[in-house]
Amino acid sequence: MSKSLSPEAVEALRRLNDVGVGQPAPQLAQSVTAELLAGGLVARTGGEVQITCSGRQYLSGDCD
């Protein structure tokens, strides 16, 4: 990805990536959530934030 993220946003993205199916997403600071949403790296569903394929690509360069 070409966009740089703050260190807090990168850490939040890693934490979201580690969430298993059926587990609640970690609480994120509003500014971090806004940064990740603006980059299309997370999506808000049912009041929770979940990592997207783009978010996984940002972390690893690959997406299933």
Backbone torsions as a table, in degrees:
resi	resn	phi	psi	omega
1	MET	NA	148.9	-177.5
2	SER	-89.0	-22.8	-176.4
3	LYS	-83.0	131.5	175.5
4	SER	-82.5	143.6	177.0
5	LEU	-112.5	155.1	174.0
6	SER	-66.3	155.7	177.1
7	PRO	-57.0	-35.1	179.0
8	GLU	-65.3	-39.3	180.0
9	ALA	-68.8	-39.3	178.5
10	VAL	-63.6	-44.2	178.7
11	GLU	-62.9	-41.3	178.5
12	ALA	-63.3	-40.5	178.5
13	LEU	-63.1	-41.0	176.3
14	ARG	-62.8	-41.6	178.8
15	ARG	-64.4	-41.3	178.2
16	LEU	-65.2	-36.2	179.5
17	ASN	-65.5	-27.9	-178.6
18	ASP	-84.1	-7.5	-179.0
19	VAL	-71.6	128.5	178.5
20	GLY	-82.6	165.4	178.7
21	VAL	-61.0	131.4	178.8
22	GLY	84.6	-5.2	178.0
23	GLN	-92.0	146.8	178.7
24	PRO	-70.5	145.5	177.3
25	ALA	-72.7	148.4	177.2
26	PRO	-67.4	152.4	175.8
27	GLN	-74.4	132.8	-179.7
28	LEU	-118.2	150.8	174.8
29	ALA	-62.3	145.7	-177.0
30	GLN	-58.7	-39.2	-179.5
31	SER	-67.0	-36.7	178.2
32	VAL	-68.8	-43.7	177.9
33	THR	-59.5	-44.3	179.8
34	ALA	-61.8	-41.4	179.6
35	GLU	-62.8	-44.2	-179.2
36	LEU	-70.9	-38.6	176.8
37	LEU	-63.7	-42.7	-179.1
38	ALA	-62.3	-32.5	178.9
39	GLY	-84.4	-4.1	-178.7
40	GLY	72.5	18.6	-176.7
41	LEU	-89.3	-15.6	174.9
42	VAL	-137.5	163.1	175.5
43	ALA	-133.4	147.9	178.0
44	ARG	-96.5	121.0	177.9
45	THR	-134.4	126.4	178.3
46	GLY	58.6	31.9	179.6
47	GLY	85.0	-7.3	178.7
48	GLU	-109.4	158.7	177.2
49	VAL	-103.1	131.1	179.5
50	GLN	-126.8	144.7	178.7
51	ILE	-68.9	144.2	178.3
52	THR	-102.2	174.0	175.3
53	CYS	-58.0	-40.5	178.1
54	SER	-61.6	-36.7	176.9
55	GLY	-65.2	-40.8	177.5
56	ARG	-67.0	-38.7	177.0
57	GLN	-63.3	-39.0	178.1
58	TYR	-59.0	-40.8	-178.4
59	LEU	-75.4	-39.8	-169.8
60	SER	-121.6	-16.5	-176.1
61	GLY	81.7	5.3	-178.9
62	ASP	-141.1	152.6	177.1
63	CYS	-145.1	131.5	178.6
64	ASP	-72.1	NA	NA
